[in-house]
Amino acid sequence: MRLVMPWYFPLATLAAWLGVRAARDLRTEGETGRRNALWMLVLMFLPLFFWLIAQFISD
């Protein structure tokens, strides 16, 4: 397997890490905060998920 777009991995990881930090802060704001935190996690992990898909599709 050859690494595709290696420069994108640190950016996607940073976005995911920031999403986790923001979700932890949102979680303390009650039920609405928990729902928003879940969406924040989903949206912030998408770039990392797409990068992982690109690693296998490019072969």
Backbone as XML, in Angstrom:
<?xml version="1.0"?>
<chain id="A" units="angstrom">
  <residue number="1" name="MET">
    <atom name="N" x="0.844" y="-1.179" z="0.000"/>
    <atom name="CA" x="0.000" y="0.000" z="0.000"/>
    <atom name="C" x="0.888" y="1.239" z="0.000"/>
  </residue>
  <residue number="2" name="ARG">
    <atom name="N" x="0.607" y="2.131" z="-0.903"/>
    <atom name="CA" x="1.348" y="3.389" z="-1.007"/>
    <atom name="C" x="0.508" y="4.487" z="-0.364"/>
  </residue>
  <residue number="3" name="LEU">
    <atom name="N" x="1.157" y="5.318" z="0.438"/>
    <atom name="CA" x="0.444" y="6.385" z="1.138"/>
    <atom name="C" x="0.007" y="7.468" z="0.149"/>
  </residue>
  <residue number="4" name="VAL">
    <atom name="N" x="-1.276" y="7.763" z="0.151"/>
    <atom name="CA" x="-1.839" y="8.796" z="-0.728"/>
    <atom name="C" x="-2.090" y="10.040" z="0.118"/>
  </residue>
  <residue number="5" name="MET">
    <atom name="N" x="-1.695" y="11.178" z="-0.381"/>
    <atom name="CA" x="-1.877" y="12.462" z="0.303"/>
    <atom name="C" x="-1.374" y="12.429" z="1.746"/>
  </residue>
  <residue number="6" name="PRO">
    <atom name="N" x="-0.085" y="12.160" z="1.963"/>
    <atom name="CA" x="0.417" y="12.104" z="3.336"/>
    <atom name="C" x="0.329" y="13.443" z="4.067"/>
  </residue>
  <residue number="7" name="TRP">
    <atom name="N" x="0.279" y="14.542" z="3.331"/>
    <atom name="CA" x="0.177" y="15.867" z="3.953"/>
    <atom name="C" x="-1.198" y="16.076" z="4.571"/>
  </residue>
  <residue number="8" name="TYR">
    <atom name="N" x="-2.202" y="15.331" z="4.128"/>
    <atom name="CA" x="-3.566" y="15.524" z="4.598"/>
    <atom name="C" x="-3.800" y="14.869" z="5.961"/>
  </residue>
  <residue number="9" name="PHE">
    <atom name="N" x="-3.042" y="13.835" z="6.266"/>
    <atom name="CA" x="-3.236" y="13.105" z="7.516"/>
    <atom name="C" x="-3.088" y="13.998" z="8.750"/>
  </residue>
  <residue number="10" name="PRO">
    <atom name="N" x="-2.029" y="14.837" z="8.869"/>
    <atom name="CA" x="-1.941" y="15.704" z="10.054"/>
    <atom name="C" x="-3.097" y="16.705" z="10.146"/>
  </residue>
  <residue number="11" name="LEU">
    <atom name="N" x="-3.560" y="17.213" z="9.008"/>
    <atom name="CA" x="-4.684" y="18.152" z="9.037"/>
    <atom name="C" x="-5.972" y="17.467" z="9.490"/>
  </residue>
  <residue number="12" name="ALA">
    <atom name="N" x="-6.218" y="16.271" z="8.984"/>
    <atom name="CA" x="-7.418" y="15.535" z="9.370"/>
    <atom name="C" x="-7.356" y="15.131" z="10.840"/>
  </residue>
  <residue number="13" name="THR">
    <atom name="N" x="-6.179" y="14.753" z="11.307"/>
    <atom name="CA" x="-6.023" y="14.379" z="12.714"/>
    <atom name="C" x="-6.219" y="15.590" z="13.618"/>
  </residue>
  <residue number="14" name="LEU">
    <atom name="N" x="-5.702" y="16.733" z="13.213"/>
    <atom name="CA" x="-5.894" y="17.959" z="13.983"/>
    <atom name="C" x="-7.373" y="18.330" z="14.062"/>
  </residue>
  <residue number="15" name="ALA">
    <atom name="N" x="-8.085" y="18.217" z="12.943"/>
    <atom name="CA" x="-9.521" y="18.516" z="12.949"/>
    <atom name="C" x="-10.265" y="17.570" z="13.883"/>
  </residue>
  <residue number="16" name="ALA">
    <atom name="N" x="-9.914" y="16.281" z="13.857"/>
    <atom name="CA" x="-10.561" y="15.310" z="14.741"/>
    <atom name="C" x="-10.257" y="15.622" z="16.202"/>
  </residue>
  <residue number="17" name="TRP">
    <atom name="N" x="-9.022" y="15.990" z="16.507"/>
    <atom name="CA" x="-8.635" y="16.305" z="17.891"/>
    <atom name="C" x="-9.386" y="17.550" z="18.390"/>
  </residue>
  <residue number="18" name="LEU">
    <atom name="N" x="-9.481" y="18.562" z="17.526"/>
    <atom name="CA" x="-10.229" y="19.760" z="17.911"/>
    <atom name="C" x="-11.710" y="19.445" z="18.101"/>
  </residue>
  <residue number="19" name="GLY">
    <atom name="N" x="-12.238" y="18.548" z="17.290"/>
    <atom name="CA" x="-13.620" y="18.134" z="17.453"/>
    <atom name="C" x="-13.867" y="17.428" z="18.773"/>
  </residue>
  <residue number="20" name="VAL">
    <atom name="N" x="-12.929" y="16.597" z="19.186"/>
    <atom name="CA" x="-13.057" y="15.906" z="20.471"/>
    <atom name="C" x="-13.017" y="16.911" z="21.616"/>
  </residue>
  <residue number="21" name="ARG">
    <atom name="N" x="-12.122" y="17.869" z="21.537"/>
    <atom name="CA" x="-12.039" y="18.889" z="22.599"/>
    <atom name="C" x="-13.313" y="19.718" z="22.666"/>
  </residue>
  <residue number="22" name="ALA">
    <atom name="N" x="-13.847" y="20.114" z="21.505"/>
    <atom name="CA" x="-15.079" y="20.903" z="21.485"/>
    <atom name="C" x="-16.257" y="20.072" z="21.979"/>
  </residue>
  <residue number="23" name="ALA">
    <atom name="N" x="-16.285" y="18.791" z="21.613"/>
    <atom name="CA" x="-17.381" y="17.925" z="22.050"/>
    <atom name="C" x="-17.348" y="17.730" z="23.562"/>
  </residue>
  <residue number="24" name="ARG">
    <atom name="N" x="-16.166" y="17.641" z="24.136"/>
    <atom name="CA" x="-16.063" y="17.516" z="25.597"/>
    <atom name="C" x="-16.611" y="18.755" z="26.280"/>
  </residue>
  <residue number="25" name="ASP">
    <atom name="N" x="-16.372" y="19.913" z="25.704"/>
    <atom name="CA" x="-16.901" y="21.152" z="26.284"/>
    <atom name="C" x="-18.419" y="21.251" z="26.110"/>
  </residue>
  <residue number="26" name="LEU">
    <atom name="N" x="-18.925" y="20.820" z="24.959"/>
    <atom name="CA" x="-20.358" y="20.893" z="24.690"/>
    <atom name="C" x="-21.160" y="19.904" z="25.542"/>
  </residue>
  <residue number="27" name="ARG">
    <atom name="N" x="-20.538" y="18.793" z="25.883"/>
    <atom name="CA" x="-21.241" y="17.726" z="26.595"/>
    <atom name="C" x="-21.773" y="18.177" z="27.943"/>
  </residue>
  <residue number="28" name="THR">
    <atom name="N" x="-21.148" y="19.158" z="28.541"/>
    <atom name="CA" x="-21.555" y="19.612" z="29.873"/>
    <atom name="C" x="-22.744" y="20.560" z="29.852"/>
  </residue>
  <residue number="29" name="GLU">
    <atom name="N" x="-23.268" y="20.881" z="28.667"/>
    <atom name="CA" x="-24.344" y="21.863" z="28.549"/>
    <atom name="C" x="-25.739" y="21.242" z="28.503"/>
  </residue>
  <residue number="30" name="GLY">
    <atom name="N" x="-25.913" y="20.046" z="29.012"/>
    <atom name="CA" x="-27.237" y="19.429" z="29.054"/>
    <atom name="C" x="-27.523" y="18.591" z="27.824"/>
  </residue>
  <residue number="31" name="GLU">
    <atom name="N" x="-28.808" y="18.294" z="27.634"/>
    <atom name="CA" x="-29.229" y="17.400" z="26.538"/>
    <atom name="C" x="-28.909" y="17.975" z="25.166"/>
  </residue>
  <residue number="32" name="THR">
    <atom name="N" x="-29.162" y="19.246" z="24.960"/>
    <atom name="CA" x="-28.854" y="19.867" z="23.666"/>
    <atom name="C" x="-27.358" y="19.848" z="23.409"/>
  </residue>
  <residue number="33" name="GLY">
    <atom name="N" x="-26.576" y="20.084" z="24.436"/>
    <atom name="CA" x="-25.129" y="20.045" z="24.301"/>
    <atom name="C" x="-24.623" y="18.663" z="23.938"/>
  </residue>
  <residue number="34" name="ARG">
    <atom name="N" x="-25.244" y="17.633" z="24.501"/>
    <atom name="CA" x="-24.833" y="16.264" z="24.166"/>
    <atom name="C" x="-25.125" y="15.935" z="22.713"/>
  </residue>
  <residue number="35" name="ARG">
    <atom name="N" x="-26.282" y="16.359" z="22.242"/>
    <atom name="CA" x="-26.637" y="16.111" z="20.841"/>
    <atom name="C" x="-25.688" y="16.870" z="19.912"/>
  </residue>
  <residue number="36" name="ASN">
    <atom name="N" x="-25.390" y="18.106" z="20.244"/>
    <atom name="CA" x="-24.448" y="18.892" z="19.442"/>
    <atom name="C" x="-23.046" y="18.293" z="19.495"/>
  </residue>
  <residue number="37" name="ALA">
    <atom name="N" x="-22.669" y="17.753" z="20.644"/>
    <atom name="CA" x="-21.356" y="17.134" z="20.766"/>
    <atom name="C" x="-21.251" y="15.907" z="19.870"/>
  </residue>
  <residue number="38" name="LEU">
    <atom name="N" x="-22.312" y="15.136" z="19.772"/>
    <atom name="CA" x="-22.300" y="13.962" z="18.904"/>
    <atom name="C" x="-22.135" y="14.377" z="17.445"/>
  </residue>
  <residue number="39" name="TRP">
    <atom name="N" x="-22.880" y="15.392" z="17.019"/>
    <atom name="CA" x="-22.740" y="15.881" z="15.649"/>
    <atom name="C" x="-21.354" y="16.459" z="15.399"/>
  </residue>
  <residue number="40" name="MET">
    <atom name="N" x="-20.802" y="17.140" z="16.402"/>
    <atom name="CA" x="-19.456" y="17.688" z="16.265"/>
    <atom name="C" x="-18.448" y="16.563" z="16.026"/>
  </residue>
  <residue number="41" name="LEU">
    <atom name="N" x="-18.564" y="15.474" z="16.768"/>
    <atom name="CA" x="-17.652" y="14.347" z="16.581"/>
    <atom name="C" x="-17.797" y="13.737" z="15.191"/>
  </residue>
  <residue number="42" name="VAL">
    <atom name="N" x="-19.025" y="13.557" z="14.761"/>
    <atom name="CA" x="-19.252" y="12.969" z="13.433"/>
    <atom name="C" x="-18.642" y="13.853" z="12.350"/>
  </residue>
  <residue number="43" name="LEU">
    <atom name="N" x="-18.914" y="15.140" z="12.403"/>
    <atom name="CA" x="-18.421" y="16.047" z="11.367"/>
    <atom name="C" x="-16.907" y="16.210" z="11.391"/>
  </residue>
  <residue number="44" name="MET">
    <atom name="N" x="-16.326" y="16.219" z="12.564"/>
    <atom name="CA" x="-14.885" y="16.450" z="12.639"/>
    <atom name="C" x="-14.071" y="15.192" z="12.312"/>
  </residue>
  <residue number="45" name="PHE">
    <atom name="N" x="-14.670" y="14.008" z="12.405"/>
    <atom name="CA" x="-13.951" y="12.797" z="12.039"/>
    <atom name="C" x="-14.108" y="12.447" z="10.563"/>
  </residue>
  <residue number="46" name="LEU">
    <atom name="N" x="-14.990" y="13.135" z="9.842"/>
    <atom name="CA" x="-15.178" y="12.844" z="8.422"/>
    <atom name="C" x="-13.900" y="13.016" z="7.587"/>
  </residue>
  <residue number="47" name="PRO">
    <atom name="N" x="-13.120" y="14.091" z="7.746"/>
    <atom name="CA" x="-11.893" y="14.191" z="6.941"/>
    <atom name="C" x="-10.934" y="13.021" z="7.175"/>
  </residue>
  <residue number="48" name="LEU">
    <atom name="N" x="-10.797" y="12.577" z="8.411"/>
    <atom name="CA" x="-9.928" y="11.437" z="8.693"/>
    <atom name="C" x="-10.495" y="10.165" z="8.065"/>
  </residue>
  <residue number="49" name="PHE">
    <atom name="N" x="-11.799" y="9.995" z="8.131"/>
    <atom name="CA" x="-12.447" y="8.834" z="7.529"/>
    <atom name="C" x="-12.256" y="8.832" z="6.009"/>
  </residue>
  <residue number="50" name="PHE">
    <atom name="N" x="-12.421" y="9.993" z="5.371"/>
    <atom name="CA" x="-12.233" y="10.081" z="3.922"/>
    <atom name="C" x="-10.779" y="9.817" z="3.534"/>
  </residue>
  <residue number="51" name="TRP">
    <atom name="N" x="-9.838" y="10.266" z="4.361"/>
    <atom name="CA" x="-8.423" y="9.999" z="4.079"/>
    <atom name="C" x="-8.156" y="8.497" z="4.132"/>
  </residue>
  <residue number="52" name="LEU">
    <atom name="N" x="-8.743" y="7.803" z="5.121"/>
    <atom name="CA" x="-8.565" y="6.366" z="5.220"/>
    <atom name="C" x="-9.175" y="5.650" z="4.002"/>
  </residue>
  <residue number="53" name="ILE">
    <atom name="N" x="-10.313" y="6.104" z="3.544"/>
    <atom name="CA" x="-10.913" y="5.509" z="2.354"/>
    <atom name="C" x="-10.009" y="5.722" z="1.147"/>
  </residue>
  <residue number="54" name="ALA">
    <atom name="N" x="-9.422" y="6.897" z="1.014"/>
    <atom name="CA" x="-8.534" y="7.192" z="-0.128"/>
    <atom name="C" x="-7.320" y="6.284" z="-0.148"/>
  </residue>
  <residue number="55" name="GLN">
    <atom name="N" x="-6.873" y="5.805" z="0.982"/>
    <atom name="CA" x="-5.719" y="4.927" z="1.029"/>
    <atom name="C" x="-6.000" y="3.588" z="0.345"/>
  </residue>
  <residue number="56" name="PHE">
    <atom name="N" x="-7.217" y="3.118" z="0.420"/>
    <atom name="CA" x="-7.548" y="1.809" z="-0.151"/>
    <atom name="C" x="-8.136" y="1.916" z="-1.556"/>
  </residue>
  <residue number="57" name="ILE">
    <atom name="N" x="-8.790" y="3.009" z="-1.866"/>
    <atom name="CA" x="-9.402" y="3.176" z="-3.184"/>
    <atom name="C" x="-8.334" y="3.460" z="-4.247"/>
  </residue>
  <residue number="58" name="SER">
    <atom name="N" x="-7.232" y="4.080" z="-3.874"/>
    <atom name="CA" x="-6.226" y="4.507" z="-4.847"/>
    <atom name="C" x="-5.484" y="3.336" z="-5.464"/>
  </residue>
  <residue number="59" name="ASP">
    <atom name="N" x="-5.526" y="2.150" z="-4.865"/>
    <atom name="CA" x="-4.844" y="0.987" z="-5.448"/>
    <atom name="C" x="-5.623" y="0.538" z="-6.651"/>
  </residue>
</chain>
